[in-house]
Amino acid sequence: MSGFDPNVDSIRGEFPSTWGARAHTAIMLPALYLMTYPPRIHIVLFGFAGTLKDDNKVMQFFRMLHFARDPKPTSITLAIVVPVYTRYGALTAGKSIHSYAIKSGMESSTLVGNVLVSMYAKCGLVLDAFAVFHGISDKDVVSWNAIIAGFAENKLVDDAFQFFQWMIKGQVIPNYATVANIMSICAGLGEIVSYRYGKEIHCYVLRRAELGSEVTVFNTLLSFYLRLGQIREAESLFRKMKFWDLVSWNSIIAGYASNGEWLKALEMFQEFVVVEKVEPHAVTLLSILPACALLSNLHVGKQIHGFVIRRRGLFEDTSIGNALISLYAKSGCTKAAYLTFLLVPQIDIISWNTLLDVLRENKLETQFSEVLSWMFHEGIKPDSVTILAVVRFVTSLSIVDKVKEAHGLSLRSGAFA
């Protein structure tokens, strides 16, 4: 295969499965083994490493490459395969790669060191992660992010903050990932401590022009304030942002909703539609539909429903269908709730429970029994919510025999086991 042109288009033409369905991966591996031009090996490996289903293929090829005389794995090769071994949980193999890196003089390489730090941290071996980090000769922002995230993942909060402080006092400038890592730690502390640390990081971001211009950084801060219930802080930050993306809008709308400020959530959604002039995402709709339901705002709810029907991707989303059923139910539109239930393409247990709850609240005994029977006929196993709906329904009607039946149903279903 020495006659191959090393450019990307040539590789795409010679090996279509690396770019397409990977249908001939097993056939390709021996051919890849014969390659002598490292860049094309890395391109193919990188393509395989991008999906979980090809992890075994990546590891198989790396073993072949490792025992070959030529070409030998390089720092780029290790940077591609170590994350695959990490997510596969193959720590022993990962340690073998580390040994190979030491023997080959690649341990101090920034590229290799970074993936080894992440590997040990994700496996809970924080001291090993620190040892590798310490040995990296030229630490970059990824190196610092890896060790800080490693401490955070292993609940070593003080160490994570200490390393963050060392980082900002040095030459390496934090990026979005650094802020995201440290803010996730802040959110897990007590409310007062979280708020104080969060404000300090917010002030640091404002002092750094390179961070202050990134919307992703402000989205992280926005989510942090909303998780703490600091609505006014979040609102002030949102208004001061130079521009917003879909994540910004989803965060502020969901934040208002999750903190019980339903009217504010609805107002922000309407502003979003007018200002951005873009189609709402499923996440946006799942945040605003409960607000419409609690405010009994059928006007906006029906507009959203009409929008959903015209978008196949949204129409087929079961979670949105369930939210619409709940909207009509809470607005007293039992018939609309039932018709919406019938239109949900993939009904789940939440769909059934929502409809049963509608019928229970309206004391529609016949319809409740019919839907429950229909549910059993479809082979749907009731959960604890289903059983509670049944018990509340028969209790409200004071039907002793039915209460006993509901008790028997709960025992047979194992819902309360």
Secondary structure, DSSP 8 states (H G I E B T S, - for coil): -TT---SHHHHHHH-GGGTTT-TTHHHHHHHHHT---HHHHHHHHHHHHTSGGGHHHHHHHHHHHHTSSSS---HHHHHHHHHHHHHHT-HHHHHHHHHHHHHTT-TT-HHHHHHHHHHHHHTT-HHHHHHHHHH-SS--HHHHHHHHHHHHHTT-HHHHHHHHHHHHHSS----HHHHHHHHHHHHTS-HHHHHHHHHHHHHHHHH-HHHHT-HHHHHHHHHHHHHTT-HHHHHHHHHH-S---HHHHHHHHHHHHHTT-HHHHHHHHHHHHHHH-S---HHHHHHHHHHHHHTT-HHHHHHHHHHHHT-HHHHT-HHHHHHHHHHHHHTT-HHHHHHHHHH-SS--HHHHHHHHHHHHHTT-HHHHHHHHHHHHHTT----HHHHHHHHHHHHHTT-HHHHHHHHHHHHHHTTT-
